[in-house]
């Protein structure tokens, strides 16, 4: 049994996912309901754990579904998905340590040294004539893409995580639609 909760998955051992802005992250399409997402991720070798995290009224609740690689030694979720009843999937949080590698415009976003990734994203923005900004986590993000990045510590190393969102009509930005626990992802063991 792997008891190292902070073990980092090698990039070559990660699933390779793409990101289509406001449409899909890997095999998951925004808007899909949580039951479909569980089936899709099971087909990718992930086990799910579902939980209501907020209930606004009897008809509308927000759910978190944690996805771990199947196996008794997997202690840490690789991906957290957030769903709003009646809306579907709105946010996908990919863990820096155990999550799939997600590529946007040819740039790998997950499990990277933040300063190196910041430099690559700035250069990519200039090359593609994209606007960039420092997102609330202090990391470089692109205005034209609905993702937010952060840094997550493991031992003496800091690596990048990212959340991908589709704010739909409910929010103005990715940061607004993401649950509070997403913003605190890198600061705690796991929310």
N, CA, C and O atoms as a DFTB+ gen file, in Angstrom:
764 C
 N C O
     1  1       0.831      -1.189       0.000
     2  2       0.000       0.000       0.000
     3  2       0.870       1.244       0.000
     4  3       1.808       1.348       0.790
     5  1       0.569       2.173      -0.867
     6  2       1.279       3.439      -0.954
     7  2       0.762       4.364       0.141
     8  3      -0.380       4.820       0.089
     9  1       1.599       4.637       1.124
    10  2       1.175       5.508       2.225
    11  2       1.714       6.922       2.074
    12  3       1.506       7.759       2.953
    13  1       2.404       7.200       0.970
    14  2       2.914       8.542       0.733
    15  2       1.822       9.383       0.078
    16  3       1.668       9.382      -1.144
    17  1       1.069      10.099       0.908
    18  2      -0.067      10.901       0.440
    19  2       0.372      11.978      -0.533
    20  3      -0.424      12.434      -1.353
    21  1       1.628      12.391      -0.453
    22  2       2.129      13.448      -1.303
    23  2       2.932      12.952      -2.493
    24  3       3.644      13.740      -3.116
    25  1       2.840      11.663      -2.830
    26  2       3.607      11.129      -3.961
    27  2       3.146      11.773      -5.265
    28  3       1.949      11.903      -5.521
    29  1       4.118      12.172      -6.085
    30  2       3.831      12.820      -7.362
    31  2       3.884      11.775      -8.470
    32  3       4.856      11.031      -8.598
    33  1       2.832      11.736      -9.258
    34  2       2.763      10.839     -10.401
    35  2       3.666      11.380     -11.504
    36  3       3.604      12.567     -11.824
    37  1       4.503      10.528     -12.086
    38  2       5.362      10.952     -13.191
    39  2       4.501      11.381     -14.370
    40  3       3.429      10.819     -14.598
    41  1       4.962      12.367     -15.112
    42  2       4.187      12.880     -16.247
    43  2       3.875      11.769     -17.245
    44  3       2.795      11.749     -17.836
    45  1       4.810      10.851     -17.434
    46  2       4.593       9.752     -18.382
    47  2       3.522       8.772     -17.893
    48  3       2.986       8.003     -18.691
    49  1       3.204       8.788     -16.597
    50  2       2.175       7.902     -16.039
    51  2       0.808       8.573     -15.940
    52  3      -0.168       7.930     -15.554
    53  1       0.728       9.835     -16.277
    54  2      -0.536      10.565     -16.210
    55  2      -1.338      10.348     -17.498
    56  3      -0.768      10.161     -18.573
    57  1      -2.655      10.375     -17.372
    58  2      -3.502      10.391     -18.550
    59  2      -3.233      11.702     -19.272
    60  3      -2.960      12.714     -18.626
    61  1      -3.304      11.704     -20.575
    62  2      -3.057      12.906     -21.365
    63  2      -4.401      13.453     -21.838
    64  3      -5.063      12.850     -22.683
    65  1      -4.792      14.585     -21.292
    66  2      -6.074      15.200     -21.601
    67  2      -5.866      16.514     -22.330
    68  3      -4.845      17.182     -22.163
    69  1      -6.848      16.872     -23.138
    70  2      -6.883      18.177     -23.765
    71  2      -7.937      19.033     -23.087
    72  3      -8.750      18.541     -22.304
    73  1      -7.912      20.316     -23.398
    74  2      -8.895      21.254     -22.865
    75  2      -9.459      22.053     -24.028
    76  3      -8.718      22.709     -24.761
    77  1     -10.769      21.995     -24.192
    78  2     -11.465      22.812     -25.174
    79  2     -12.249      23.836     -24.368
    80  3     -13.188      23.490     -23.652
    81  1     -11.860      25.083     -24.488
    82  2     -12.392      26.147     -23.645
    83  2     -13.918      26.118     -23.546
    84  3     -14.626      26.142     -24.552
    85  1     -14.401      26.065     -22.298
    86  2     -15.824      26.094     -21.954
    87  2     -16.632      24.943     -22.561
    88  3     -17.863      24.976     -22.557
    89  1     -15.934      23.921     -23.085
    90  2     -16.624      22.782     -23.668
    91  2     -16.260      21.461     -23.004
    92  3     -17.145      20.690     -22.635
    93  1     -14.946      21.189     -22.846
    94  2     -14.547      19.873     -22.336
    95  2     -13.153      19.908     -21.721
    96  3     -12.299      20.712     -22.094
    97  1     -12.959      19.006     -20.765
    98  2     -11.646      18.715     -20.196
    99  2     -11.497      17.209     -20.295
   100  3     -12.242      16.461     -19.662
   101  1     -10.535      16.765     -21.088
   102  2     -10.370      15.330     -21.304
   103  2     -11.670      14.727     -21.798
   104  3     -12.266      15.240     -22.746
   105  1     -12.125      13.634     -21.167
   106  2     -13.345      12.970     -21.621
   107  2     -14.634      13.603     -21.093
   108  3     -15.727      13.141     -21.421
   109  1     -14.515      14.649     -20.284
   110  2     -15.675      15.252     -19.621
   111  2     -16.145      16.519     -20.329
   112  3     -15.379      17.467     -20.499
   113  1     -17.403      16.524     -20.737
   114  2     -17.998      17.713     -21.348
   115  2     -18.709      18.527     -20.282
   116  3     -19.417      17.973     -19.442
   117  1     -18.522      19.845     -20.313
   118  2     -19.260      20.699     -19.389
   119  2     -20.752      20.542     -19.663
   120  3     -21.180      20.435     -20.812
   121  1     -21.531      20.529     -18.591
   122  2     -22.972      20.359     -18.700
   123  2     -23.426      18.922     -18.496
   124  3     -24.609      18.685     -18.251
   125  1     -22.520      17.961     -18.591
   126  2     -22.879      16.565     -18.372
   127  2     -23.329      16.393     -16.917
   128  3     -22.795      17.057     -16.029
   129  1     -24.302      15.513     -16.661
   130  2     -24.728      15.327     -15.264
   131  2     -23.734      14.406     -14.541
   132  3     -22.941      13.710     -15.175
   133  1     -23.794      14.417     -13.232
   134  2     -22.788      13.701     -12.447
   135  2     -22.839      12.190     -12.643
   136  3     -21.806      11.527     -12.549
   137  1     -24.014      11.635     -12.912
   138  2     -24.116      10.189     -13.121
   139  2     -23.401       9.783     -14.411
   140  3     -22.723       8.756     -14.458
   141  1     -23.557      10.597     -15.454
   142  2     -22.848      10.339     -16.709
   143  2     -21.339      10.476     -16.502
   144  3     -20.562       9.675     -17.021
   145  1     -20.931      11.483     -15.748
   146  2     -19.506      11.701     -15.495
   147  2     -18.900      10.508     -14.762
   148  3     -17.785      10.090     -15.076
   149  1     -19.620       9.960     -13.793
   150  2     -19.130       8.785     -13.059
   151  2     -18.921       7.621     -14.027
   152  3     -17.911       6.922     -13.946
   153  1     -19.862       7.411     -14.933
   154  2     -19.749       6.330     -15.919
   155  2     -18.558       6.572     -16.847
   156  3     -17.782       5.657     -17.122
   157  1     -18.420       7.803     -17.325
   158  2     -17.309       8.145     -18.222
   159  2     -15.973       7.911     -17.533
   160  3     -15.074       7.297     -18.107
   161  1     -15.842       8.395     -16.312
   162  2     -14.567       8.269     -15.596
   163  2     -14.277       6.832     -15.181
   164  3     -13.114       6.436     -15.111
   165  1     -15.314       6.044     -14.906
   166  2     -15.103       4.618     -14.613
   167  2     -14.475       3.940     -15.827
   168  3     -13.600       3.085     -15.688
   169  1     -14.925       4.325     -17.011
   170  2     -14.345       3.792     -18.236
   171  2     -12.894       4.196     -18.432
   172  3     -12.171       3.561     -19.200
   173  1     -12.464       5.240     -17.748
   174  2     -11.078       5.708     -17.804
   175  2     -10.239       5.139     -16.652
   176  3      -9.055       5.453     -16.526
   177  1     -10.867       4.294     -15.807
   178  2     -10.145       3.673     -14.702
   179  2     -10.189       4.423     -13.386
   180  3      -9.317       4.236     -12.538
   181  1     -11.200       5.279     -13.202
   182  2     -11.317       6.070     -11.977
   183  2     -12.522       5.613     -11.155
   184  3     -13.575       5.287     -11.702
   185  1     -12.350       5.596      -9.846
   186  2     -13.444       5.319      -8.913
   187  2     -13.966       6.655      -8.392
   188  3     -13.205       7.614      -8.258
   189  1     -15.265       6.716      -8.097
   190  2     -15.906       7.981      -7.710
   191  2     -16.435       7.949      -6.291
   192  3     -16.811       6.902      -5.765
   193  1     -16.452       9.129      -5.686
   194  2     -17.084       9.346      -4.383
   195  2     -17.854      10.656      -4.487
   196  3     -17.257      11.710      -4.706
   197  1     -19.185      10.599      -4.330
   198  2     -20.059      11.764      -4.504
   199  2     -20.481      12.339      -3.157
   200  3     -20.667      11.618      -2.176
   201  1     -20.629      13.690      -3.144
   202  2     -21.084      14.342      -1.915
   203  2     -21.703      15.703      -2.235
   204  3     -21.163      16.465      -3.035
   205  1     -22.837      15.999      -1.604
   206  2     -23.416      17.331      -1.698
   207  2     -22.537      18.261      -0.868
   208  3     -22.215      17.957       0.281
   209  1     -22.147      19.399      -1.453
   210  2     -21.330      20.345      -0.682
   211  2     -22.089      21.612      -0.334
   212  3     -21.703      22.334       0.587
   213  1     -23.171      21.893      -1.065
   214  2     -23.984      23.060      -0.751
   215  2     -25.385      22.849      -1.320
   216  3     -25.548      22.319      -2.419
   217  1     -26.380      23.268      -0.564
   218  2     -27.761      23.156      -1.040
   219  2     -28.414      24.521      -0.901
   220  3     -28.603      25.032       0.203
   221  1     -28.758      25.109      -2.065
   222  2     -29.374      26.436      -2.065
   223  2     -30.867      26.351      -1.807
   224  3     -31.439      27.216      -1.145
   225  1     -31.497      25.311      -2.328
   226  2     -32.910      25.062      -2.105
   227  2     -33.159      23.590      -2.442
   228  3     -32.244      22.920      -2.920
   229  1     -34.362      23.067      -2.209
   230  2     -34.589      21.636      -2.459
   231  2     -34.337      21.206      -3.908
   232  3     -34.034      20.038      -4.150
   233  1     -34.454      22.113      -4.866
   234  2     -34.270      21.737      -6.266
   235  2     -32.839      21.938      -6.765
   236  3     -32.471      21.371      -7.794
   237  1     -32.042      22.710      -6.083
   238  2     -30.716      23.022      -6.598
   239  2     -29.657      22.804      -5.526
   240  3     -29.635      23.480      -4.498
   241  1     -28.789      21.852      -5.792
   242  2     -27.668      21.574      -4.896
   243  2     -26.391      21.549      -5.716
   244  3     -26.409      21.327      -6.927
   245  1     -25.286      21.783      -5.027
   246  2     -23.982      21.665      -5.679
   247  2     -23.317      20.395      -5.154
   248  3     -23.275      20.153      -3.948
   249  1     -22.804      19.598      -6.073
   250  2     -22.179      18.321      -5.743
   251  2     -20.694      18.348      -6.081
   252  3     -20.270      18.993      -7.040
   253  1     -19.919      17.640      -5.281
   254  2     -18.515      17.352      -5.606
   255  2     -18.418      15.858      -5.833
   256  3     -18.921      15.065      -5.036
   257  1     -17.772      15.477      -6.917
   258  2     -17.470      14.069      -7.161
   259  2     -15.955      13.955      -7.255
   260  3     -15.327      14.523      -8.148
   261  1     -15.382      13.207      -6.314
   262  2     -13.936      12.969      -6.305
   263  2     -13.657      11.736      -7.147
   264  3     -14.347      10.724      -7.030
   265  1     -12.647      11.827      -7.991
   266  2     -12.239      10.680      -8.800
   267  2     -10.811      10.300      -8.452
   268  3      -9.881      11.098      -8.570
   269  1     -10.670       9.047      -8.015
   270  2      -9.350       8.476      -7.728
   271  2      -9.092       7.367      -8.728
   272  3     -10.022       6.726      -9.218
   273  1      -7.833       7.148      -9.022
   274  2      -7.510       5.978      -9.830
   275  2      -7.940       4.752      -9.045
   276  3      -7.742       4.684      -7.832
   277  1      -8.525       3.789      -9.732
   278  2      -8.997       2.573      -9.063
   279  2      -7.807       1.850      -8.443
   280  3      -6.757       1.729      -9.075
   281  1      -7.960       1.384      -7.245
   282  2      -6.905       0.652      -6.556
   283  2      -6.903       0.990      -5.085
   284  3      -7.186       2.127      -4.707
   285  1      -6.587       0.016      -4.250
   286  2      -6.636       0.227      -2.804
   287  2      -5.571       1.189      -2.281
   288  3      -5.703       1.694      -1.166
   289  1      -4.517       1.455      -3.061
   290  2      -3.442       2.319      -2.571
   291  2      -3.612       3.776      -2.982
   292  3      -2.747       4.601      -2.687
   293  1      -4.698       4.106      -3.651
   294  2      -4.927       5.492      -4.066
   295  2      -5.650       6.256      -2.964
   296  3      -6.851       6.080      -2.760
   297  1      -4.916       7.096      -2.264
   298  2      -5.475       7.860      -1.162
   299  2      -5.941       9.242      -1.575
   300  3      -6.796       9.832      -0.915
   301  1      -5.389       9.764      -2.656
   302  2      -5.631      11.147      -3.042
   303  2      -6.444      11.213      -4.335
   304  3      -6.126      10.513      -5.296
   305  1      -7.484      12.041      -4.371
   306  2      -8.220      12.222      -5.628
   307  2      -7.329      12.855      -6.689
   308  3      -6.513      13.728      -6.392
   309  1      -7.494      12.409      -7.918
   310  2      -6.767      12.967      -9.051
   311  2      -7.541      14.139      -9.648
   312  3      -6.957      15.108     -10.133
   313  1      -8.884      14.027      -9.601
   314  2      -9.758      15.022     -10.214
   315  2     -10.974      15.208      -9.309
   316  3     -11.555      14.235      -8.828
   317  1     -11.348      16.456      -9.083
   318  2     -12.619      16.773      -8.426
   319  2     -13.494      17.467      -9.458
   320  3     -13.054      18.402     -10.126
   321  1     -14.730      17.008      -9.585
   322  2     -15.677      17.638     -10.492
   323  2     -16.813      18.229      -9.675
   324  3     -17.245      17.654      -8.676
   325  1     -17.288      19.388     -10.115
   326  2     -18.350      20.091      -9.410
   327  2     -19.555      20.238     -10.333
   328  3     -19.436      20.656     -11.485
   329  1     -20.706      19.885      -9.795
   330  2     -21.953      19.857     -10.554
   331  2     -23.005      20.681      -9.827
   332  3     -23.052      20.707      -8.597
   333  1     -23.837      21.346     -10.595
   334  2     -25.004      22.030     -10.054
   335  2     -26.217      21.346     -10.656
   336  3     -26.327      21.209     -11.874
   337  1     -27.130      20.916      -9.786
   338  2     -28.328      20.237     -10.275
   339  2     -29.054      21.120     -11.269
   340  3     -29.244      22.313     -11.034
   341  1     -29.454      20.531     -12.372
   342  2     -30.151      21.254     -13.424
   343  2     -29.231      21.971     -14.397
   344  3     -29.682      22.444     -15.440
   345  1     -27.944      22.056     -14.069
   346  2     -26.965      22.711     -14.940
   347  2     -25.923      21.699     -15.418
   348  3     -25.511      21.727     -16.578
   349  1     -25.500      20.805     -14.518
   350  2     -24.486      19.804     -14.842
   351  2     -23.101      20.234     -14.413
   352  3     -22.939      21.053     -13.508
   353  1     -22.106      19.672     -15.074
   354  2     -20.700      19.928     -14.751
   355  2     -20.343      21.379     -15.040
   356  3     -20.534      21.866     -16.154
   357  1     -19.818      22.070     -14.013
   358  2     -19.422      23.470     -14.179
   359  2     -17.935      23.698     -13.910
   360  3     -17.375      24.694     -14.368
   361  1     -17.283      22.786     -13.172
   362  2     -15.887      23.006     -12.790
   363  2     -15.176      21.668     -12.641
   364  3     -15.732      20.722     -12.083
   365  1     -13.942      21.593     -13.144
   366  2     -13.096      20.399     -13.024
   367  2     -11.773      20.857     -12.427
   368  3     -11.072      21.683     -13.013
   369  1     -11.435      20.321     -11.264
   370  2     -10.182      20.628     -10.587
   371  2      -9.233      19.448     -10.779
   372  3      -9.554      18.322     -10.397
   373  1      -8.072      19.702     -11.366
   374  2      -7.087      18.650     -11.615
   375  2      -5.929      18.835     -10.641
   376  3      -5.279      19.880     -10.619
   377  1      -5.685      17.814      -9.848
   378  2      -4.663      17.822      -8.807
   379  2      -3.256      17.829      -9.398
   380  3      -2.990      17.146     -10.387
   381  1      -2.357      18.603      -8.790
   382  2      -0.977      18.701      -9.261
   383  2      -0.211      17.401      -9.076
   384  3       0.650      17.071      -9.893
   385  1      -0.509      16.659      -8.019
   386  2       0.281      15.486      -7.679
   387  2      -0.179      14.234      -8.426
   388  3       0.651      13.464      -8.907
   389  1      -1.484      14.026      -8.526
   390  2      -2.016      12.758      -9.044
   391  2      -2.904      12.912     -10.272
   392  3      -3.345      11.914     -10.842
   393  1      -3.172      14.140     -10.687
   394  2      -4.116      14.378     -11.768
   395  2      -3.555      14.110     -13.154
   396  3      -2.341      14.014     -13.338
   397  1      -4.452      13.990     -14.131
   398  2      -4.043      13.845     -15.525
   399  2      -3.283      15.086     -15.988
   400  3      -3.426      16.163     -15.409
   401  1      -2.486      14.929     -17.020
   402  2      -1.826      16.073     -17.637
   403  2      -2.834      16.720     -18.590
   404  3      -3.361      16.054     -19.480
   405  1      -3.097      17.994     -18.408
   406  2      -4.036      18.710     -19.275
   407  2      -3.237      19.713     -20.092
   408  3      -2.454      20.498     -19.556
   409  1      -3.454      19.668     -21.409
   410  2      -2.739      20.546     -22.326
   411  2      -3.709      21.563     -22.925
   412  3      -4.804      21.213     -23.364
   413  1      -3.292      22.809     -22.933
   414  2      -4.072      23.896     -23.550
   415  2      -3.155      24.611     -24.534
   416  3      -2.105      25.123     -24.146
   417  1      -3.545      24.649     -25.799
   418  2      -2.754      25.313     -26.839
   419  2      -1.306      24.815     -26.836
   420  3      -0.373      25.589     -27.047
   421  1      -1.133      23.506     -26.593
   422  2       0.195      22.901     -26.628
   423  2       1.010      23.053     -25.359
   424  3       2.158      22.611     -25.313
   425  1       0.450      23.664     -24.330
   426  2       1.181      23.881     -23.079
   427  2       0.626      22.961     -21.998
   428  3      -0.574      22.954     -21.722
   429  1       1.526      22.185     -21.392
   430  2       1.145      21.288     -20.293
   431  2       0.941      22.126     -19.032
   432  3       1.812      22.911     -18.655
   433  1      -0.221      21.955     -18.377
   434  2      -0.584      22.814     -17.252
   435  2      -0.421      22.169     -15.876
   436  3      -0.343      22.888     -14.880
   437  1      -0.368      20.865     -15.789
   438  2      -0.455      20.165     -14.497
   439  2       0.897      19.600     -14.061
   440  3       1.653      19.049     -14.862
   441  1       1.177      19.757     -12.757
   442  2       2.385      19.172     -12.178
   443  2       3.664      19.851     -12.623
   444  3       4.723      19.224     -12.654
   445  1       3.579      21.115     -12.963
   446  2       4.735      21.871     -13.448
   447  2       5.248      22.809     -12.354
   448  3       4.500      23.197     -11.457
   449  1       6.517      23.165     -12.437
   450  2       7.070      24.191     -11.565
   451  2       6.401      25.500     -11.976
   452  3       6.504      25.902     -13.136
   453  1       5.714      26.177     -11.046
   454  2       4.926      27.359     -11.418
   455  2       5.692      28.437     -12.163
   456  3       5.158      29.008     -13.114
   457  1       6.917      28.738     -11.772
   458  2       7.658      29.812     -12.448
   459  2       7.946      29.441     -13.900
   460  3       7.887      30.305     -14.775
   461  1       8.252      28.190     -14.170
   462  2       8.498      27.749     -15.546
   463  2       7.214      27.814     -16.362
   464  3       7.228      28.237     -17.518
   465  1       6.107      27.395     -15.762
   466  2       4.826      27.437     -16.457
   467  2       4.398      28.886     -16.713
   468  3       3.876      29.193     -17.784
   469  1       4.613      29.774     -15.741
   470  2       4.293      31.200     -15.936
   471  2       5.048      31.761     -17.144
   472  3       4.469      32.459     -17.976
   473  1       6.335      31.452     -17.232
   474  2       7.151      31.926     -18.348
   475  2       6.618      31.396     -19.674
   476  3       6.539      32.134     -20.656
   477  1       6.253      30.115     -19.701
   478  2       5.734      29.513     -20.932
   479  2       4.374      30.101     -21.317
   480  3       4.108      30.321     -22.499
   481  1       3.511      30.356     -20.328
   482  2       2.206      30.949     -20.621
   483  2       2.344      32.397     -21.107
   484  3       1.621      32.810     -22.015
   485  1       3.260      33.173     -20.517
   486  2       3.491      34.545     -20.990
   487  2       3.973      34.527     -22.438
   488  3       3.467      35.277     -23.273
   489  1       4.955      33.670     -22.735
   490  2       5.477      33.568     -24.099
   491  2       4.392      33.098     -25.059
   492  3       4.296      33.595     -26.181
   493  1       3.574      32.142     -24.622
   494  2       2.473      31.649     -25.451
   495  2       1.443      32.721     -25.736
   496  3       0.882      32.773     -26.831
   497  1       1.191      33.581     -24.756
   498  2       0.240      34.675     -24.951
   499  2       0.761      35.658     -25.998
   500  3       0.009      36.110     -26.862
   501  1       2.038      35.983     -25.917
   502  2       2.637      36.904     -26.885
   503  2       2.602      36.284     -28.278
   504  3       2.231      36.945     -29.248
   505  1       2.988      35.017     -28.373
   506  2       3.018      34.318     -29.663
   507  2       1.638      34.221     -30.301
   508  3       1.513      34.325     -31.521
   509  1       0.593      34.022     -29.484
   510  2      -0.768      33.839     -29.996
   511  2      -1.599      35.118     -29.956
   512  3      -2.780      35.107     -30.305
   513  1      -0.983      36.216     -29.532
   514  2      -1.670      37.496     -29.389
   515  2      -2.865      37.387     -28.434
   516  3      -3.957      37.879     -28.717
   517  1      -2.623      36.731     -27.299
   518  2      -3.644      36.573     -26.267
   519  2      -3.341      37.530     -25.110
   520  3      -2.182      37.841     -24.838
   521  1      -4.378      37.982     -24.449
   522  2      -4.206      38.786     -23.239
   523  2      -3.968      37.845     -22.069
   524  3      -4.550      36.762     -22.011
   525  1      -3.118      38.252     -21.142
   526  2      -2.877      37.445     -19.960
   527  2      -2.964      38.322     -18.721
   528  3      -2.868      39.547     -18.794
   529  1      -3.148      37.663     -17.581
   530  2      -3.283      38.367     -16.309
   531  2      -2.813      37.449     -15.188
   532  3      -2.595      36.255     -15.394
   533  1      -2.662      38.017     -14.018
   534  2      -2.367      37.209     -12.836
   535  2      -3.703      36.863     -12.199
   536  3      -4.436      37.752     -11.767
   537  1      -4.027      35.565     -12.138
   538  2      -5.298      35.157     -11.551
   539  2      -5.218      35.297     -10.027
   540  3      -4.134      35.557      -9.503
   541  1      -6.313      35.136      -9.309
   542  2      -6.317      35.362      -7.861
   543  2      -5.304      34.520      -7.080
   544  3      -4.959      34.864      -5.950
   545  1      -4.829      33.426      -7.668
   546  2      -3.821      32.603      -6.992
   547  2      -2.414      33.152      -7.188
   548  3      -1.460      32.643      -6.600
   549  1      -2.278      34.204      -8.025
   550  2      -0.973      34.794      -8.278
   551  2      -0.258      34.193      -9.473
   552  3       0.887      34.550      -9.750
   553  1      -0.910      33.292     -10.180
   554  2      -0.309      32.616     -11.330
   555  2      -0.798      33.256     -12.623
   556  3      -1.860      33.878     -12.649
   557  1      -0.026      33.105     -13.693
   558  2      -0.404      33.646     -14.996
   559  2      -1.546      32.819     -15.589
   560  3      -1.514      31.589     -15.578
   561  1      -2.551      33.521     -16.104
   562  2      -3.665      32.888     -16.807
   563  2      -3.952      33.687     -18.076
   564  3      -3.502      34.824     -18.217
   565  1      -4.693      33.095     -18.984
   566  2      -5.074      33.749     -20.231
   567  2      -6.525      34.177     -20.134
   568  3      -7.374      33.387     -19.722
   569  1      -6.825      35.414     -20.506
   570  2      -8.201      35.914     -20.497
   571  2      -9.122      35.094     -21.389
   572  3     -10.293      34.893     -21.066
   573  1      -8.596      34.627     -22.497
   574  2      -9.428      33.957     -23.491
   575  2      -9.801      32.522     -23.126
   576  3     -10.556      31.885     -23.860
   577  1      -9.295      32.004     -22.021
   578  2      -9.554      30.619     -21.629
   579  2     -10.051      30.564     -20.189
   580  3      -9.508      31.235     -19.311
   581  1     -11.090      29.757     -19.950
   582  2     -11.722      29.669     -18.633
   583  2     -11.027      28.621     -17.766
   584  3     -11.585      27.565     -17.469
   585  1      -9.800      28.938     -17.370
   586  2      -9.131      28.106     -16.374
   587  2      -8.399      29.014     -15.395
   588  3      -8.009      30.134     -15.725
   589  1      -8.226      28.501     -14.188
   590  2      -7.510      29.199     -13.127
   591  2      -6.460      28.234     -12.613
   592  3      -6.714      27.036     -12.485
   593  1      -5.285      28.759     -12.322
   594  2      -4.193      27.912     -11.844
   595  2      -3.846      28.243     -10.405
   596  3      -4.196      29.296      -9.873
   597  1      -3.147      27.301      -9.804
   598  2      -2.634      27.515      -8.474
   599  2      -1.409      26.659      -8.262
   600  3      -1.012      25.894      -9.141
   601  1      -0.814      26.792      -7.098
   602  2       0.374      26.025      -6.752
   603  2       0.068      25.152      -5.547
   604  3      -0.632      25.563      -4.622
   605  1       0.599      23.957      -5.575
   606  2       0.334      22.962      -4.542
   607  2       1.672      22.408      -4.056
   608  3       2.518      22.014      -4.858
   609  1       1.850      22.381      -2.760
   610  2       3.111      21.932      -2.181
   611  2       3.099      20.440      -1.917
   612  3       2.098      19.875      -1.478
   613  1       4.235      19.812      -2.195
   614  2       4.481      18.428      -1.802
   615  2       5.926      18.360      -1.319
   616  3       6.855      18.463      -2.120
   617  1       6.117      18.190      -0.023
   618  2       7.462      18.234       0.535
   619  2       8.075      19.600       0.277
   620  3       7.481      20.625       0.610
   621  1       9.274      19.615      -0.321
   622  2       9.950      20.875      -0.631
   623  2       9.711      21.339      -2.059
   624  3      10.382      22.254      -2.537
   625  1       8.762      20.716      -2.740
   626  2       8.469      21.039      -4.134
   627  2       7.098      21.686      -4.237
   628  3       6.186      21.350      -3.482
   629  1       6.957      22.615      -5.172
   630  2       5.668      23.246      -5.460
   631  2       5.355      22.969      -6.925
   632  3       6.192      23.185      -7.801
   633  1       4.131      22.483      -7.184
   634  2       3.709      22.127      -8.537
   635  2       2.366      22.769      -8.869
   636  3       1.611      23.146      -7.973
   637  1       2.081      22.887     -10.137
   638  2       0.867      23.568     -10.596
   639  2      -0.346      22.642     -10.654
   640  3      -0.245      21.493     -11.085
   641  1      -1.489      23.159     -10.216
   642  2      -2.795      22.535     -10.421
   643  2      -3.617      23.518     -11.248
   644  3      -3.222      24.669     -11.433
   645  1      -4.751      23.058     -11.736
   646  2      -5.622      23.965     -12.484
   647  2      -7.075      23.549     -12.312
   648  3      -7.390      22.372     -12.141
   649  1      -7.952      24.546     -12.361
   650  2      -9.390      24.272     -12.419
   651  2      -9.893      24.844     -13.738
   652  3      -9.497      25.932     -14.156
   653  1     -10.765      24.095     -14.374
   654  2     -11.321      24.438     -15.674
   655  2     -12.816      24.602     -15.486
   656  3     -13.460      23.767     -14.850
   657  1     -13.371      25.668     -16.032
   658  2     -14.765      25.973     -15.736
   659  2     -15.548      26.373     -16.971
   660  3     -15.002      26.752     -18.007
   661  1     -16.839      26.269     -16.806
   662  2     -17.780      26.873     -17.741
   663  2     -18.767      27.639     -16.876
   664  3     -19.688      27.047     -16.314
   665  1     -18.583      28.952     -16.764
   666  2     -19.431      29.742     -15.867
   667  2     -20.911      29.754     -16.240
   668  3     -21.746      30.126     -15.415
   669  1     -21.252      29.354     -17.468
   670  2     -22.625      29.400     -17.986
   671  2     -23.275      30.738     -17.631
   672  3     -22.582      31.751     -17.534
   673  1     -24.556      30.753     -17.441
   674  2     -25.252      32.006     -17.120
   675  2     -25.230      32.309     -15.621
   676  3     -25.739      33.346     -15.195
   677  1     -24.654      31.427     -14.829
   678  2     -24.695      31.586     -13.373
   679  2     -23.614      32.501     -12.808
   680  3     -23.760      33.008     -11.696
   681  1     -22.528      32.723     -13.557
   682  2     -21.407      33.481     -13.007
   683  2     -20.723      34.282     -14.101
   684  3     -20.870      34.005     -15.292
   685  1     -19.977      35.275     -13.668
   686  2     -19.261      36.142     -14.602
   687  2     -17.945      35.511     -15.063
   688  3     -17.532      35.698     -16.207
   689  1     -17.282      34.754     -14.159
   690  2     -15.959      34.227     -14.484
   691  2     -15.767      32.832     -13.920
   692  3     -16.601      32.322     -13.172
   693  1     -14.644      32.223     -14.297
   694  2     -14.287      30.900     -13.768
   695  2     -14.137      30.955     -12.252
   696  3     -14.561      30.044     -11.541
   697  1     -13.531      32.027     -11.773
   698  2     -13.302      32.148     -10.333
   699  2     -14.634      32.243      -9.585
   700  3     -14.749      31.752      -8.462
   701  1     -15.628      32.864     -10.193
   702  2     -16.935      33.016      -9.550
   703  2     -17.708      31.711      -9.468
   704  3     -18.445      31.504      -8.504
   705  1     -17.568      30.819     -10.450
   706  2     -18.339      29.574     -10.464
   707  2     -17.662      28.481      -9.624
   708  3     -18.326      27.539      -9.192
   709  1     -16.371      28.595      -9.395
   710  2     -15.639      27.573      -8.643
   711  2     -15.991      27.643      -7.158
   712  3     -16.012      28.729      -6.579
   713  1     -16.267      26.498      -6.538
   714  2     -16.540      26.484      -5.095
   715  2     -15.343      26.983      -4.293
   716  3     -14.209      26.924      -4.769
   717  1     -15.587      27.467      -3.094
   718  2     -14.519      27.998      -2.236
   719  2     -13.402      26.989      -2.029
   720  3     -12.235      27.372      -1.954
   721  1     -13.732      25.717      -1.937
   722  2     -12.698      24.711      -1.688
   723  2     -11.699      24.613      -2.834
   724  3     -10.565      24.185      -2.621
   725  1     -12.092      24.996      -4.037
   726  2     -11.154      24.995      -5.163
   727  2     -10.076      26.038      -4.921
   728  3      -8.898      25.786      -5.174
   729  1     -10.465      27.192      -4.441
   730  2      -9.497      28.263      -4.186
   731  2      -8.495      27.872      -3.108
   732  3      -7.373      28.380      -3.092
   733  1      -8.884      26.984      -2.217
   734  2      -8.009      26.575      -1.123
   735  2      -7.309      25.249      -1.397
   736  3      -6.653      24.704      -0.509
   737  1      -7.438      24.729      -2.601
   738  2      -6.925      23.394      -2.938
   739  2      -5.460      23.189      -2.555
   740  3      -5.130      22.205      -1.894
   741  1      -4.611      24.072      -2.948
   742  2      -3.195      23.890      -2.694
   743  2      -2.783      24.134      -1.259
   744  3      -1.669      23.784      -0.869
   745  1      -3.666      24.732      -0.458
   746  2      -3.317      25.091       0.907
   747  2      -3.699      24.047       1.931
   748  3      -3.309      24.157       3.093
   749  1      -4.447      23.046       1.533
   750  2      -4.855      22.023       2.491
   751  2      -4.584      20.641       1.923
   752  3      -4.324      20.497       0.728
   753  1      -4.641      19.645       2.756
   754  2      -4.395      18.280       2.289
   755  2      -5.373      17.909       1.202
   756  3      -4.968      17.397       0.158
   757  1      -6.628      18.150       1.417
   758  2      -7.678      17.985       0.399
   759  2      -8.967      18.446       1.030
   760  3      -9.296      18.065       2.154
   761  1      -9.690      19.262       0.307
   762  2     -10.932      19.802       0.866
   763  2     -12.023      18.775       0.834
   764  3     -13.143      19.050       1.264
